[in-house]
């Protein structure tokens, strides 16, 4: 979605992660670190009881538009 909007990981401003089982956090955090690389946007973790369609997590992100 970032690339489709002419943006990139480097232009992320904020990421919010909704997660149904906080025990999954270490696994997600490892994958996130590899994906985000040197980008360090503000990040929030929100434990939730359930997500649509049985998903275990949902990621919401805000980034600068491409120029």
C-alpha positions as a Markdown table, in Angstrom:
| # | Residue | x | y | z |
|---|---|---|---|---|
| 1 | Unk | 0.0 | 0.0 | 0.0 |
| 2 | Unk | 2.9 | 2.4 | 0.8 |
| 3 | Unk | 4.5 | 1.9 | -2.6 |
| 4 | Unk | 1.1 | 2.1 | -4.4 |
| 5 | Unk | 0.7 | 5.6 | -2.8 |
| 6 | Unk | 4.1 | 6.7 | -3.8 |
| 7 | Unk | 5.4 | 6.4 | -0.3 |
| 8 | Unk | 7.8 | 4.0 | 1.5 |
| 9 | Unk | 8.8 | 2.5 | 4.8 |
| 10 | Unk | 11.2 | 5.3 | 5.4 |
| 11 | Unk | 8.3 | 7.8 | 5.3 |
| 12 | Unk | 6.2 | 6.1 | 8.0 |
| 13 | Unk | 5.2 | 8.4 | 10.8 |
| 14 | Unk | 3.2 | 6.1 | 13.1 |
| 15 | Unk | 2.2 | 2.4 | 13.3 |
| 16 | Unk | -0.5 | 1.0 | 15.5 |
| 17 | Unk | -0.7 | -2.8 | 16.0 |
| 18 | Unk | -3.8 | -4.5 | 17.3 |
| 19 | Unk | -3.0 | -7.9 | 18.7 |
| 20 | Unk | -5.3 | -10.6 | 20.1 |
| 21 | Unk | -2.6 | -12.5 | 22.1 |
| 22 | Unk | 0.2 | -10.4 | 23.6 |
| 23 | Unk | 2.2 | -13.7 | 23.8 |
| 24 | Unk | 2.6 | -13.3 | 20.0 |
| 25 | Unk | 4.4 | -10.0 | 20.4 |
| 26 | Unk | 8.0 | -11.3 | 20.4 |
| 27 | Unk | 7.4 | -13.1 | 17.1 |
| 28 | Unk | 5.7 | -10.1 | 15.5 |
| 29 | Unk | 8.3 | -7.7 | 16.8 |
| 30 | Unk | 11.1 | -9.7 | 15.2 |
| 31 | Unk | 9.3 | -9.7 | 11.8 |
| 32 | Unk | 8.5 | -6.0 | 12.2 |
| 33 | Unk | 12.2 | -5.1 | 12.9 |
| 34 | Unk | 13.3 | -7.0 | 9.8 |
| 35 | Unk | 10.6 | -5.3 | 7.7 |
| 36 | Unk | 11.0 | -1.8 | 9.0 |
| 37 | Unk | 14.8 | -1.8 | 9.0 |
| 38 | Unk | 16.2 | 1.6 | 10.1 |
| 39 | Unk | 12.8 | 3.2 | 10.0 |
| 40 | Unk | 11.7 | 4.1 | 13.6 |
| 41 | Unk | 8.1 | 5.5 | 13.4 |
| 42 | Unk | 6.1 | 6.0 | 16.6 |
| 43 | Unk | 4.5 | 2.7 | 17.5 |
| 44 | Unk | 1.7 | 1.6 | 19.7 |
| 45 | Unk | 0.5 | -1.9 | 20.7 |
| 46 | Unk | -3.1 | -2.4 | 21.4 |
| 47 | Unk | -4.2 | -5.7 | 23.0 |
| 48 | Unk | -7.7 | -6.6 | 21.8 |
| 49 | Unk | -10.0 | -9.6 | 22.5 |
| 50 | Unk | -10.9 | -10.4 | 18.9 |
| 51 | Unk | -10.4 | -9.1 | 15.4 |
| 52 | Unk | -12.5 | -9.5 | 12.2 |
| 53 | Unk | -12.2 | -12.8 | 10.2 |
| 54 | Unk | -10.3 | -14.5 | 13.0 |
| 55 | Unk | -7.1 | -12.5 | 12.4 |
| 56 | Unk | -4.4 | -12.5 | 15.1 |
| 57 | Unk | -3.2 | -9.0 | 14.4 |
| 58 | Unk | -4.0 | -5.9 | 12.4 |
| 59 | Unk | -1.6 | -3.1 | 11.5 |
| 60 | Unk | -2.6 | 0.5 | 10.9 |
| 61 | Unk | 0.0 | 2.9 | 9.6 |
| 62 | Unk | 0.3 | 6.6 | 8.7 |
| 63 | Unk | 3.0 | 7.8 | 6.3 |
| 64 | Unk | 4.0 | 10.9 | 4.4 |
| 65 | Unk | 2.8 | 10.9 | 0.8 |
| 66 | Unk | 5.3 | 10.4 | -2.0 |
| 67 | Unk | 6.7 | 13.5 | -3.7 |
